[in-house]
C-alpha cells in the first residue's frame, strides 16, 4: 500500500494551482535543458529535476519555501516532500497532469546537447 500524505506534506499542496507551462520555466528562459520535469504542488511552477544540470525544482523550494513537488512526467503521479525527504501519494491536481506527450525527454527539442548524459547529476 502506498503512503498517504501526512499532515506536513498535505499543507504544501494547492490542488487548484495550474502548471506554469509545459517545460522548466528557468531553462526555457535561459536556453537550457532538462532531464525530467517537476511541478510545485503549492503554486504550479514547473522546474527541472535534480538529475538536470540546473536543478530548478529544488532551487524553487529553496527560494520560496514551497515544500512539495509532483512529477510532471507522463504516467507518474508521485509527490515528494523536501522537508521530510520522502515520497507519498497525494491528491489529484489541476490539469494538465504532465508535459505534452510529444515533448522529448530530455527536452526541450533542439536544446539538448548530443553529450547530455555527461551533464546529468
C-alpha positions in Angstrom: 0.0 0.0 0.0 1.4 3.4 -1.0 2.0 6.0 1.7 -0.6 8.8 2.0 0.2 12.4 2.7 0.9 13.1 6.3 0.0 16.4 7.9 3.3 18.1 7.0 3.0 17.0 3.3 -0.6 18.0 2.9 0.0 21.6 3.9 2.3 22.2 0.9 -0.4 21.4 -1.7 -2.9 23.6 -3.5 -4.8 21.2 -5.7 -6.3 24.1 -7.7 -2.9 25.6 -8.8 -2.3 25.1 -12.5 1.1 24.3 -14.1 3.1 27.3 -15.2 3.7 25.8 -18.6 4.9 22.7 -20.4 8.6 23.0 -19.5 11.0 24.3 -16.9 10.4 28.0 -16.6 14.0 28.9 -16.0 15.5 26.6 -18.6 13.2 27.9 -21.3 14.1 31.5 -20.3 17.8 30.8 -20.4 18.0 28.4 -23.3 18.8 25.5 -21.0 17.5 21.9 -21.0 16.2 19.4 -18.5 16.1 15.6 -17.9 12.7 15.4 -16.2 10.1 17.9 -15.0 8.7 18.5 -11.6 5.6 20.6 -10.6 5.4 22.6 -7.5 2.3 21.4 -5.6 1.8 24.8 -4.0 1.9 27.2 -7.0 2.2 25.1 -10.2 5.8 26.2 -11.0 7.4 23.8 -13.5 11.1 23.2 -12.8 13.7 20.6 -13.8 14.6 17.6 -11.6 17.8 17.1 -9.6 19.3 15.0 -12.4 19.1 18.0 -14.7 22.1 20.4 -14.9 20.3 23.3 -13.2 18.1 21.6 -10.7 15.4 24.4 -10.8 12.7 22.5 -8.9 15.0 22.2 -5.8 16.0 25.9 -6.2 12.3 26.8 -6.3 11.9 25.1 -2.9 14.9 26.9 -1.5 13.8 30.3 -2.9 10.1 30.1 -2.0 9.8 27.5 0.8 7.2 25.6 -1.2 7.9 22.1 0.1 6.1 19.7 -2.1 6.6 18.7 -5.8 4.9 16.2 -8.0 6.3 14.6 -11.1 5.3 16.3 -14.3 6.1 13.2 -16.4 3.5 11.1 -18.2 2.5 8.1 -16.2 3.9 9.4 -12.9 1.8 10.8 -10.1 4.1 10.6 -7.1 4.8 13.5 -4.7 8.0 14.5 -2.9 8.3 16.5 0.3 11.6 18.3 0.5 11.2 18.8 4.3 10.9 15.1 5.2 12.9 13.8 2.2 10.2 11.3 1.4 7.7 10.5 -1.3 4.0 10.0 -0.9 0.7 9.6 -2.7 -1.3 12.8 -2.8 -4.5 14.3 -4.1 -5.4 14.9 -7.8 -4.1 18.2 -9.1 -5.5 20.6 -11.7 -4.9 19.6 -15.3 -2.7 19.2 -17.2 -1.1 16.3 -15.3 2.1 16.1 -17.3 4.0 17.7 -20.1 2.8 17.1 -23.7 3.3 13.5 -24.9 5.2 14.7 -28.0 7.7 16.6 -25.9 11.0 14.8 -25.8 12.8 13.5 -22.7 15.2 15.1 -22.1 14.0 18.3 -23.5 13.1 20.7 -24.9 13.6 19.7 -28.5 16.6 21.4 -30.1 18.2 22.5 -26.8 19.6 19.1 -25.5 23.3 18.6 -26.3 24.4 15.4 -28.0 26.5 14.6 -24.9 23.6 15.3 -22.5 24.2 12.1 -20.4 27.7 13.5 -19.5 26.0 16.5 -17.8 23.4 14.8 -15.5 23.7 14.6 -11.7 
